[in-house]
Amino acid sequence: MKNKGMILYGYVIMTNHLHLIIQSKNNNLSDLIRDFKKYTAKSILEKVQNEPESRREWILERFSKATETHNRNKTYQFWRYGNHAEEIFTLYFMWEKLNYIHLNPVRAGFVEKGYHYLYSSASNYTYGKGLLDIEIAENPIIDVTGKNNFWKYNNYDD
């Protein structure tokens, strides 16, 4: 998705959901998310249909059943409609979200430490490398006055 202008700061791929912390270089996040969902759904469905997969029939049946509540897709529905986007204005909030998503596998009982989970950017932040390449978010200096926000950090203040 780099060619679409996606900057990926963090991610966690869980068994039934995905968390992304992304930015659009083109300031068009909704189009970016739409294109991401379209591309990944098409790619995953193609793999399920054409690669050896012991659960193929069950998976395709689930994706087919999901179309019953939506009228856009007629054959298979991979992603749910909508998302739970939150705009990030401060580095502190960015790190709150990074910590939250990186602890998802720990809370689920999959791993003891977030950076042990393969399908997460936690190892990128811990070891400098991971399954996917990401843009490392700068670690904010904790400012008890609350003035170290994104706007001042990037010199966007008056």
C-alpha positions as CSV (number, residue, x, y, z in Angstrom):
1,M,0.0,0.0,0.0
2,K,3.0,2.3,-0.1
3,N,2.2,3.1,-3.7
4,K,-1.2,4.4,-2.3
5,G,0.6,6.7,0.1
6,M,0.1,4.6,3.3
7,I,2.4,5.3,6.2
8,L,2.2,2.4,8.7
9,Y,3.2,3.2,12.3
10,G,1.8,0.2,14.0
11,Y,-0.3,-2.9,13.6
12,V,-1.6,-6.0,15.2
13,I,-3.3,-8.8,13.3
14,M,-5.6,-10.8,15.6
15,T,-7.7,-13.9,14.8
16,N,-10.9,-11.9,14.3
17,H,-9.8,-8.3,13.9
18,L,-7.0,-6.0,12.9
19,H,-5.6,-2.8,14.4
20,L,-3.7,-0.3,12.2
21,I,-2.1,3.0,13.0
22,I,-1.7,4.6,9.6
23,Q,-1.4,8.0,7.9
24,S,-2.3,8.9,4.4
25,K,0.4,10.9,2.5
26,N,-2.4,12.2,0.3
27,N,-4.6,13.3,3.2
28,N,-7.4,10.9,2.0
29,L,-7.6,8.3,4.7
30,S,-11.1,7.0,3.8
31,D,-10.0,6.2,0.2
32,L,-6.8,4.6,1.6
33,I,-8.8,2.3,3.9
34,R,-11.3,1.5,1.2
35,D,-8.5,0.5,-1.2
36,F,-6.7,-1.5,1.6
37,K,-9.8,-3.5,2.3
38,K,-10.5,-4.1,-1.4
39,Y,-7.0,-5.2,-2.1
40,T,-6.6,-7.5,1.0
41,A,-10.1,-9.0,0.6
42,K,-9.4,-9.9,-3.1
43,S,-5.9,-11.2,-2.3
44,I,-7.1,-13.4,0.6
45,L,-10.1,-14.8,-1.2
46,E,-7.9,-15.6,-4.2
47,K,-5.5,-17.5,-1.9
48,V,-8.2,-19.4,-0.2
49,Q,-9.8,-20.4,-3.5
50,N,-6.6,-21.3,-5.3
51,E,-4.1,-22.5,-2.7
52,P,-4.2,-25.8,-0.7
53,E,-6.4,-25.0,2.3
54,S,-8.0,-27.6,4.4
55,R,-10.8,-25.3,5.6
56,R,-11.6,-23.8,2.2
57,E,-15.3,-24.8,2.1
58,W,-15.9,-23.7,5.7
59,I,-14.1,-20.3,5.1
60,L,-15.9,-19.6,1.8
61,E,-19.3,-20.6,3.4
62,R,-18.6,-18.0,6.2
63,F,-17.7,-15.3,3.7
64,S,-20.8,-16.2,1.6
65,K,-23.1,-16.1,4.6
66,A,-21.8,-12.6,5.5
67,T,-23.3,-11.2,2.3
68,E,-26.8,-11.9,3.5
69,T,-26.8,-8.8,5.7
70,H,-25.3,-6.6,3.0
71,N,-26.4,-5.8,-0.5
72,R,-23.1,-4.5,-1.9
73,N,-21.3,-7.8,-2.3
74,K,-23.1,-10.7,-3.9
75,T,-20.7,-13.6,-3.5
76,Y,-18.3,-13.1,-0.6
77,Q,-17.9,-10.5,2.2
78,F,-14.5,-10.5,3.8
79,W,-14.4,-7.2,5.8
80,R,-17.2,-5.8,7.9
81,Y,-18.5,-2.4,6.8
82,G,-17.1,0.5,8.7
83,N,-14.2,0.9,11.0
84,H,-13.4,2.5,14.4
85,A,-11.0,5.2,13.4
86,E,-9.6,7.7,15.9
87,E,-7.7,10.7,14.9
88,I,-4.3,11.0,16.6
89,F,-3.3,14.6,17.5
90,T,-0.5,14.0,20.0
91,L,2.5,11.8,20.3
92,Y,1.3,10.8,23.7
93,F,-2.0,9.6,22.3
94,M,-0.1,7.8,19.5
95,W,1.9,5.9,22.1
96,E,-1.2,5.1,24.1
97,K,-2.7,3.5,21.0
98,L,0.5,1.7,20.1
99,N,0.7,0.2,23.6
100,Y,-2.9,-0.7,23.5
101,I,-2.7,-2.6,20.2
102,H,0.6,-4.2,21.1
103,L,-0.9,-5.6,24.3
104,N,-3.9,-7.2,22.4
105,P,-2.1,-10.6,22.0
106,V,-1.0,-10.5,25.7
107,R,-4.6,-9.8,26.9
108,A,-5.8,-12.6,24.6
109,G,-3.3,-15.0,26.2
110,F,-1.4,-15.7,23.0
111,V,2.0,-14.5,24.3
112,E,3.6,-13.3,27.5
113,K,5.2,-10.2,26.0
114,G,3.8,-8.1,23.1
115,Y,7.0,-8.3,21.1
116,H,6.8,-12.1,21.1
117,Y,3.7,-11.9,18.8
118,L,4.8,-12.4,15.2
119,Y,1.8,-10.5,13.6
120,S,2.5,-7.2,15.4
121,S,4.7,-4.2,15.1
122,A,5.8,-4.5,18.7
123,S,9.0,-6.3,17.6
124,N,9.7,-3.4,15.3
125,Y,9.7,-1.0,18.3
126,T,11.6,-3.5,20.5
127,Y,14.2,-4.9,18.0
128,G,14.1,-2.6,15.1
129,K,12.7,-5.2,12.7
130,G,9.5,-7.2,12.3
131,L,7.3,-9.0,9.8
132,L,6.3,-5.8,8.0
133,D,8.3,-2.6,7.6
134,I,6.9,0.3,9.5
135,E,7.6,4.0,10.2
136,I,8.8,4.1,13.8
137,A,6.9,6.8,15.7
138,E,9.1,9.0,17.8
139,N,8.9,8.4,21.5
140,P,7.4,11.5,23.1
141,I,9.1,13.2,26.0
142,I,6.5,13.1,28.8
143,D,5.6,16.7,29.5
144,V,3.5,17.1,32.7
145,T,2.3,20.5,31.5
146,G,0.5,18.9,28.6
147,K,2.2,21.3,26.1
148,N,4.1,18.6,24.2
149,N,1.4,18.0,21.7
150,F,1.6,17.0,18.0
151,W,1.0,20.6,16.8
152,K,3.8,22.2,18.9
153,Y,6.1,19.2,18.2
154,N,5.8,19.8,14.5
155,N,5.9,23.6,14.9
156,Y,2.3,24.1,13.7
157,D,1.4,26.4,16.6
158,D,0.8,30.1,16.0
